Amino acid sequence: MDSLSLLELNALVRRSLEQCLPDEYWIQAELSDVRSNTTGHCYLEFVQKDPRSNSLVAKARGMIWNNIYRLLKPYFEEATGQLFVSGIKVLVKVTVQFHELYGYSLTVLDIDPTYTLGDMARRRREILLQLEEEGVLTLNKELEMPLLPQRIAVVSSATAAGYGDFCHQLKHNSGGFFFYTELFPALMQGNQVEESILDALARVNARIDDFDVVVIIRGGGATSDLSGFDTYLLAAACAQFPLPIITGIGHERDDTVLDSVAHTRVKTPTAAAELLIHQVTEVAEHLEDLSARVQQGAYALLEQEQRRLVTIQARIPVLVHRKLSEARFSLLTTRKDLTQVTFALLSRHRHRLELLQQRIMDVSPDKLLKRGYSITLKDGKAVTDASSLKTGDELVTRLSKGEVYSVVE
């Protein structure tokens, strides 16, 4: 029985594969263990997972030569906005290789970004659908934007060019409005984007009363590094955040999941600043309009009252003359009435005095004396009882004509 060495068997396998699979093939797979070396070649692994159990059902080593990789990688990342890293699904053109020492592998010749874009879009749709089913998809959008969003929590990288542009735009706004910004540093690219932004949002939430809005800006990073903004946890946290979130991640392609759940999405950090300035400007213009309306209303009211005052002033002489005439007539009437009353009162009292005078005259001592009576006085007082006199008392007897002086013996 003839036998083969391992090398001979592997060589036979290689020749057989070359004869059976001589063409180029487009395959769908997920990238795993992507790495490049100093030579510029890319080594990776293609895997396929069971959609239900997520367990591996197929695996193959892959290889992208330097001359292909240096063109393929930027083309793919620019087209998809996604880094060429493990975990993404791709559609690649490969040739089947078998090496006696290294075994079976696939050599990548080309890639179709539209397939990955479709898969990314599908994943975004799934996340958004899940958020909708949970009833949180539009919660942040439903928050009312503050009238004056001037206290701003900024989630960004301190070294990002976009952060500097954002602050510069706010500081040098044409209206001269004041904005307070505070940076909550976060990584805005790489595989720690989700964790880093979630941590920053937690720090903002701990001081929720200090801010009006949250702005998540990126600007200046690679447009290919946006996968960190397409995660469920980050989207769920932003959708349920208690302050309005404005995103200005700086890309032109379809919205990320974060953009889709944020209160407002703009393209760049500068646009985010312009949005806030515009909001404050609108309120300021509205206040100026109200102020002008109040001023106009006050002027109109003053003019109306001034015209009314002039009218009243013109009527005053007529009214005064009328009132004086009425008062004069009233005084004359009162004077006549008072005179009549006074005369009547004096007449009554005069008649009463005459009666009293007559009565006085009737009882007057002079009248009695004229009738033959006399009055005996002692010490100027009339004597009415003779027993009250004693010897030696001097008496004066007054007659109708003259007086008689006597002494009691």
C-alpha positions as a printed NumPy array, in Angstrom:
array([[   0.   ,    0.   ,    0.   ],
       [   1.477,    3.305,   -1.129],
       [   1.602,    6.15 ,    1.369],
       [   1.934,    9.93 ,    1.062],
       [   3.833,   12.345,    3.196],
       [   1.885,   15.186,    4.769],
       [   3.559,   17.599,    2.43 ],
       [   2.582,   15.465,   -0.56 ],
       [  -1.013,   15.249,    0.652],
       [  -1.208,   18.988,    1.232],
       [   0.264,   19.609,   -2.188],
       [  -2.394,   17.336,   -3.648],
       [  -5.07 ,   19.304,   -1.81 ],
       [  -3.631,   22.558,   -3.104],
       [  -3.596,   21.339,   -6.72 ],
       [  -7.105,   19.972,   -6.353],
       [  -8.457,   23.251,   -4.967],
       [  -6.724,   25.205,   -7.69 ],
       [  -8.361,   22.997,  -10.302],
       [ -11.805,   22.872,   -8.645],
       [ -11.992,   26.479,   -7.447],
       [  -9.948,   28.48 ,   -9.93 ],
       [ -12.251,   31.515,  -10.035],
       [ -12.875,   34.544,   -7.858],
       [ -15.869,   34.366,   -5.517],
       [ -18.001,   36.947,   -3.716],
       [ -18.677,   35.768,   -0.172],
       [ -20.662,   37.163,    2.757],
       [ -19.002,   36.902,    6.155],
       [ -18.281,   38.685,    9.421],
       [ -14.811,   40.018,   10.143],
       [ -12.949,   38.674,   13.134],
       [  -9.449,   39.171,   14.506],
       [  -8.49 ,   41.929,   12.042],
       [  -4.849,   42.998,   12.352],
       [  -2.093,   44.431,   10.199],
       [   1.666,   44.165,   10.518],
       [   4.619,   46.385,    9.724],
       [   4.695,   45.17 ,    6.145],
       [   1.246,   46.661,    5.531],
       [  -0.462,   43.334,    4.951],
       [  -3.777,   42.672,    6.726],
       [  -4.474,   39.355,    8.398],
       [  -7.985,   38.539,    9.486],
       [ -10.477,   35.805,   10.028],
       [ -13.853,   35.339,    8.371],
       [ -16.619,   33.785,   10.429],
       [ -20.28 ,   32.881,   10.011],
       [ -22.637,   32.531,   12.961],
       [ -25.929,   30.779,   13.411],
       [ -28.574,   33.544,   13.513],
       [ -30.447,   31.864,   16.338],
       [ -27.761,   30.563,   18.645],
       [ -24.989,   32.962,   17.537],
       [ -22.578,   30.033,   17.549],
       [ -19.918,   29.654,   14.859],
       [ -20.858,   27.49 ,   11.908],
       [ -17.936,   28.351,    9.612],
       [ -14.514,   29.964,    9.801],
       [ -11.631,   30.714,    7.439],
       [  -8.369,   32.627,    7.615],
       [  -8.115,   35.655,    5.374],
       [  -5.355,   37.738,    3.876],
       [  -5.231,   41.139,    2.174],
       [  -1.963,   41.995,    0.538],
       [  -0.46 ,   45.413,    1.123],
       [  -1.059,   46.734,   -2.401],
       [  -4.779,   45.872,   -2.074],
       [  -5.231,   46.781,    1.601],
       [  -3.885,   50.332,    1.327],
       [  -6.539,   51.056,   -1.313],
       [  -9.381,   48.908,   -0.026],
       [  -9.39 ,   50.102,    3.622],
       [  -9.825,   53.899,    3.04 ],
       [ -12.295,   53.247,    0.214],
       [ -14.441,   51.057,    2.449],
       [ -14.286,   53.364,    5.477],
       [ -15.037,   56.487,    3.48 ],
       [ -18.009,   54.846,    1.79 ],
       [ -19.508,   53.285,    4.917],
       [ -18.473,   55.567,    7.756],
       [ -17.382,   52.391,    9.477],
       [ -13.908,   51.308,   10.487],
       [ -12.597,   48.138,    8.892],
       [ -12.572,   46.238,   12.177],
       [ -13.815,   43.042,   13.725],
       [ -17.537,   42.573,   14.143],
       [ -18.791,   44.03 ,   10.874],
       [ -20.334,   42.099,    8.032],
       [ -18.777,   42.394,    4.597],
       [ -19.176,   41.248,    1.043],
       [ -15.699,   40.528,   -0.345],
       [ -14.266,   39.056,   -3.517],
       [ -11.798,   36.298,   -2.685],
       [  -9.732,   33.602,   -4.209],
       [  -9.331,   30.252,   -2.471],
       [  -5.766,   29.414,   -1.469],
       [  -4.183,   26.409,    0.147],
       [  -0.623,   26.394,    1.374],
       [   1.164,   23.221,    2.348],
       [   2.39 ,   24.842,    5.582],
       [  -0.298,   27.398,    6.449],
       [  -3.311,   25.532,    5.161],
       [  -6.615,   26.909,    3.829],
       [  -7.119,   30.682,    3.478],
       [  -8.991,   33.3  ,    1.464],
       [  -7.188,   36.131,   -0.28 ],
       [  -9.266,   39.311,   -0.545],
       [  -9.232,   41.133,   -3.878],
       [ -12.149,   43.554,   -3.545],
       [ -14.985,   44.646,   -1.246],
       [ -18.527,   45.925,   -1.792],
       [ -19.32 ,   48.695,    0.761],
       [ -23.024,   48.719,   -0.102],
       [ -23.462,   45.334,    1.53 ],
       [ -21.973,   46.581,    4.787],
       [ -24.024,   49.749,    4.552],
       [ -27.126,   47.622,    4.206],
       [ -26.184,   45.542,    7.217],
       [ -25.422,   48.656,    9.254],
       [ -28.74 ,   50.163,    8.223],
       [ -30.49 ,   46.952,    9.214],
       [ -28.833,   47.014,   12.613],
       [ -29.815,   50.651,   13.099],
       [ -33.395,   49.831,   12.162],
       [ -33.439,   46.971,   14.64 ],
       [ -32.17 ,   49.214,   17.442],
       [ -34.696,   51.94 ,   16.624],
       [ -37.498,   49.382,   16.445],
       [ -36.518,   47.995,   19.832],
       [ -36.501,   51.5  ,   21.338],
       [ -39.907,   52.18 ,   19.8  ],
       [ -41.325,   48.954,   21.234],
       [ -39.974,   49.996,   24.639],
       [ -41.738,   53.353,   24.294],
       [ -38.618,   55.494,   24.638],
       [ -37.687,   56.281,   21.034],
       [ -39.025,   59.874,   20.942],
       [ -38.812,   60.832,   24.622],
       [ -35.905,   63.231,   24.163],
       [ -37.465,   64.775,   21.065],
       [ -40.618,   65.471,   23.067],
       [ -38.742,   67.591,   25.62 ],
       [ -39.329,   71.316,   25.232],
       [ -36.239,   73.257,   24.247],
       [ -35.533,   75.927,   26.918],
       [ -36.287,   79.477,   25.807],
       [ -32.744,   80.532,   26.686],
       [ -30.392,   77.523,   26.35 ],
       [ -27.329,   79.302,   27.698],
       [ -25.981,   76.722,   30.193],
       [ -24.515,   74.   ,   28.01 ],
       [ -22.986,   70.66 ,   28.994],
       [ -20.618,   69.663,   26.183],
       [ -19.717,   66.015,   25.665],
       [ -16.651,   65.922,   23.449],
       [ -12.937,   65.423,   23.349],
       [ -10.977,   68.359,   24.746],
       [  -8.549,   68.15 ,   21.831],
       [ -11.178,   67.861,   19.104],
       [ -11.099,   70.692,   16.591],
       [ -14.879,   70.687,   16.597],
       [ -14.978,   71.517,   20.31 ],
       [ -12.82 ,   74.586,   19.739],
       [ -14.973,   75.658,   16.788],
       [ -18.113,   75.259,   18.868],
       [ -16.827,   77.387,   21.766],
       [ -15.422,   80.05 ,   19.417],
       [ -18.721,   80.329,   17.582],
       [ -20.66 ,   80.782,   20.825],
       [ -18.221,   83.292,   22.295],
       [ -18.14 ,   85.53 ,   19.21 ],
       [ -21.849,   85.519,   18.39 ],
       [ -23.055,   88.695,   16.698],
       [ -25.739,   89.329,   19.318],
       [ -23.232,   89.488,   22.162],
       [ -25.17 ,   86.868,   24.125],
       [ -23.496,   85.055,   27.019],
       [ -23.202,   81.265,   26.977],
       [ -21.775,   79.138,   29.776],
       [ -20.184,   75.901,   28.58 ],
       [ -18.648,   73.078,   30.583],
       [ -16.788,   70.203,   28.973],
       [ -17.409,   66.619,   30.04 ],
       [ -14.522,   64.852,   28.284],
       [ -15.227,   61.661,   26.342],
       [ -13.562,   59.565,   23.67 ],
       [ -15.235,   60.284,   20.355],
       [ -13.592,   57.586,   18.242],
       [ -12.378,   54.044,   18.718],
       [ -13.992,   51.108,   20.432],
       [ -14.598,   52.963,   23.73 ],
       [ -16.951,   55.627,   22.366],
       [ -20.081,   54.068,   23.859],
       [ -18.651,   53.549,   27.334],
       [ -16.98 ,   56.955,   27.421],
       [ -20.061,   58.952,   26.358],
       [ -22.288,   57.013,   28.76 ],
       [ -19.93 ,   57.94 ,   31.584],
       [ -19.969,   61.611,   30.55 ],
       [ -23.777,   61.629,   30.43 ],
       [ -23.903,   60.099,   33.912],
       [ -21.72 ,   62.958,   35.195],
       [ -23.984,   65.521,   33.552],
       [ -27.059,   63.836,   35.023],
       [ -25.559,   64.117,   38.506],
       [ -25.668,   67.929,   38.058],
       [ -28.821,   68.108,   35.98 ],
       [ -30.015,   71.413,   37.51 ],
       [ -26.861,   73.223,   36.368],
       [ -27.583,   72.906,   32.644],
       [ -30.232,   73.665,   30.029],
       [ -29.082,   71.379,   27.202],
       [ -26.47 ,   68.738,   26.346],
       [ -24.417,   69.01 ,   23.159],
       [ -22.559,   65.958,   21.857],
       [ -20.014,   67.073,   19.262],
       [ -17.218,   65.3  ,   17.53 ],
       [ -15.775,   67.284,   14.625],
       [ -12.257,   66.643,   13.434],
       [ -12.26 ,   62.864,   13.735],
       [ -12.219,   60.398,   10.894],
       [ -15.557,   60.154,    9.129],
       [ -15.043,   56.418,    9.082],
       [ -15.186,   56.045,   12.854],
       [ -18.878,   56.361,   13.647],
       [ -19.816,   52.849,   14.679],
       [ -19.64 ,   53.811,   18.374],
       [ -22.659,   56.062,   17.866],
       [ -24.782,   53.193,   16.541],
       [ -25.222,   51.211,   19.765],
       [ -28.379,   50.334,   21.648],
       [ -27.135,   51.3  ,   25.122],
       [ -26.009,   54.759,   24.041],
       [ -29.209,   55.358,   22.082],
       [ -31.397,   54.236,   25.001],
       [ -29.532,   56.489,   27.443],
       [ -29.834,   59.526,   25.166],
       [ -33.484,   58.872,   24.323],
       [ -34.353,   58.883,   28.035],
       [ -32.035,   61.71 ,   29.097],
       [ -33.922,   64.459,   30.983],
       [ -32.337,   67.353,   29.06 ],
       [ -32.609,   68.032,   25.306],
       [ -29.604,   66.55 ,   23.473],
       [ -28.142,   68.204,   20.379],
       [ -25.768,   66.134,   18.255],
       [ -23.171,   67.572,   15.906],
       [ -21.016,   64.573,   15.094],
       [ -19.747,   65.958,   11.802],
       [ -20.745,   63.634,    8.986],
       [ -22.862,   63.766,    5.858],
       [ -24.157,   60.223,    5.608],
       [ -27.381,   58.835,    7.062],
       [ -28.084,   59.63 ,   10.698],
       [ -26.507,   57.414,   13.314],
       [ -28.795,   55.843,   15.892],
       [ -27.67 ,   58.558,   18.32 ],
       [ -28.725,   61.238,   15.824],
       [ -32.092,   59.55 ,   15.401],
       [ -32.987,   59.644,   19.101],
       [ -31.496,   63.05 ,   19.941],
       [ -33.732,   66.082,   20.335],
       [ -32.017,   67.867,   17.43 ],
       [ -29.407,   66.668,   14.964],
       [ -27.091,   69.043,   13.084],
       [ -24.169,   68.181,   10.849],
       [ -21.279,   69.966,   12.571],
       [ -20.267,   71.459,   15.923],
       [ -20.422,   74.918,   14.366],
       [ -23.997,   74.251,   13.277],
       [ -24.818,   73.202,   16.86 ],
       [ -23.495,   76.551,   18.115],
       [ -25.484,   78.407,   15.453],
       [ -28.629,   76.548,   16.527],
       [ -28.241,   77.726,   20.129],
       [ -27.403,   81.279,   19.06 ],
       [ -30.453,   81.329,   16.791],
       [ -32.683,   80.136,   19.65 ],
       [ -31.472,   82.882,   21.995],
       [ -31.647,   85.476,   19.199],
       [ -35.273,   84.585,   18.477],
       [ -36.199,   85.007,   22.14 ],
       [ -34.306,   88.307,   22.331],
       [ -36.077,   89.579,   19.212],
       [ -39.41 ,   88.481,   20.657],
       [ -38.651,   90.345,   23.891],
       [ -37.665,   93.435,   21.921],
       [ -40.916,   93.184,   19.987],
       [ -42.891,   92.898,   23.224],
       [ -40.979,   95.842,   24.658],
       [ -41.752,   97.922,   21.575],
       [ -45.425,   96.958,   21.778],
       [ -45.563,   97.893,   25.47 ],
       [ -43.892,  101.225,   24.695],
       [ -46.256,  101.918,   21.822],
       [ -49.217,  100.961,   23.965],
       [ -48.036,  103.247,   26.76 ],
       [ -47.568,  106.147,   24.341],
       [ -51.01 ,  105.535,   22.848],
       [ -52.576,  105.43 ,   26.302],
       [ -50.785,  108.623,   27.346],
       [ -51.935,  110.381,   24.184],
       [ -55.492,  109.193,   24.77 ],
       [ -55.439,  110.421,   28.362],
       [ -53.857,  113.696,   27.284],
       [ -56.672,  114.267,   24.782],
       [ -59.19 ,  113.39 ,   27.48 ],
       [ -57.495,  115.85 ,   29.867],
       [ -57.632,  118.615,   27.256],
       [ -61.323,  117.919,   26.731],
       [ -61.932,  118.021,   30.468],
       [ -59.925,  121.237,   30.783],
       [ -62.044,  122.81 ,   28.053],
       [ -65.213,  121.807,   29.876],
       [ -64.07 ,  123.082,   33.273],
       [ -65.019,  126.815,   32.774],
       [ -68.5  ,  125.861,   31.566],
       [ -68.929,  123.43 ,   34.43 ],
       [ -67.622,  125.949,   36.973],
       [ -69.939,  128.668,   35.667],
       [ -72.861,  126.267,   35.788],
       [ -71.971,  125.138,   39.276],
       [ -71.513,  128.756,   40.453],
       [ -74.881,  129.718,   38.952],
       [ -76.527,  126.766,   40.63 ],
       [ -74.799,  127.619,   43.913],
       [ -75.802,  131.302,   43.646],
       [ -79.426,  130.388,   43.   ],
       [ -79.299,  127.934,   45.858],
       [ -77.865,  130.607,   48.179],
       [ -80.535,  133.121,   47.161],
       [ -83.247,  130.561,   47.77 ],
       [ -81.715,  129.62 ,   51.08 ],
       [ -81.339,  133.297,   52.069],
       [ -85.014,  133.947,   51.322],
       [ -86.063,  130.899,   53.249],
       [ -83.752,  131.812,   56.142],
       [ -85.12 ,  135.402,   56.222],
       [ -88.699,  134.176,   56.329],
       [ -87.912,  131.688,   59.038],
       [ -86.008,  134.304,   61.027],
       [ -88.813,  136.852,   60.757],
       [ -91.382,  134.27 ,   61.817],
       [ -89.198,  133.192,   64.744],
       [ -88.607,  136.806,   65.861],
       [ -92.319,  137.562,   65.569],
       [ -93.184,  134.613,   67.788],
       [ -90.619,  135.619,   70.379],
       [ -91.68 ,  139.3  ,   70.237],
       [ -95.279,  138.359,   70.925],
       [ -94.161,  136.126,   73.789],
       [ -92.082,  138.958,   75.258],
       [ -95.034,  141.309,   75.027],
       [ -97.167,  138.843,   76.965],
       [ -94.453,  138.41 ,   79.577],
       [ -94.043,  142.174,   79.805],
       [ -97.766,  142.581,   80.348],
       [ -97.747,  139.984,   83.104],
       [ -94.77 ,  141.653,   84.737],
       [ -96.493,  145.012,   84.615],
       [ -99.602,  143.486,   86.157],
       [ -97.646,  142.306,   89.201],
       [ -95.355,  145.363,   89.404],
       [ -95.086,  146.992,   92.922],
       [ -95.449,  150.421,   91.33 ],
       [ -98.89 ,  149.478,   90.042],
       [ -99.917,  148.313,   93.546],
       [ -98.565,  151.481,   95.123],
       [-100.603,  153.609,   92.729],
       [-103.71 ,  151.805,   93.906],
       [-103.058,  152.993,   97.526],
       [-100.954,  150.184,   98.828],
       [ -97.594,  150.709,  100.53 ],
       [ -94.53 ,  148.585,  101.165],
       [ -92.627,  148.583,  104.466],
       [ -88.948,  147.785,  104.106],
       [ -86.348,  146.893,  106.716],
       [ -82.807,  146.882,  105.544],
       [ -84.082,  146.965,  101.915],
       [ -86.288,  143.901,  102.379],
       [ -90.08 ,  143.858,  102.567],
       [ -91.587,  143.294,  106.036],
       [ -94.418,  140.776,  105.857],
       [ -94.639,  139.751,  109.565],
       [ -94.878,  142.343,  112.366],
       [ -93.586,  139.825,  114.927],
       [ -90.263,  139.863,  113.184],
       [ -89.715,  143.497,  114.25 ],
       [ -88.227,  144.641,  117.539],
       [ -87.935,  147.928,  119.302],
       [ -85.514,  150.301,  117.657],
       [ -85.802,  148.848,  114.125],
       [ -85.749,  151.487,  111.454],
       [ -88.359,  151.091,  108.778],
       [ -88.978,  152.666,  105.406],
       [ -92.506,  152.831,  104.105],
       [ -92.691,  153.348,  100.374],
       [ -95.835,  154.992,   99.025],
       [ -96.997,  155.735,   95.483],
       [ -95.355,  159.072,   95.919],
       [ -92.505,  159.355,   98.398],
       [ -91.26 ,  157.375,  101.397],
       [ -91.904,  157.498,  105.182],
       [ -89.201,  156.719,  107.735],
       [ -90.125,  155.362,  111.175],
       [ -88.68 ,  153.619,  114.269],
       [ -90.344,  150.785,  116.17 ],
       [ -91.098,  151.633,  119.865]])
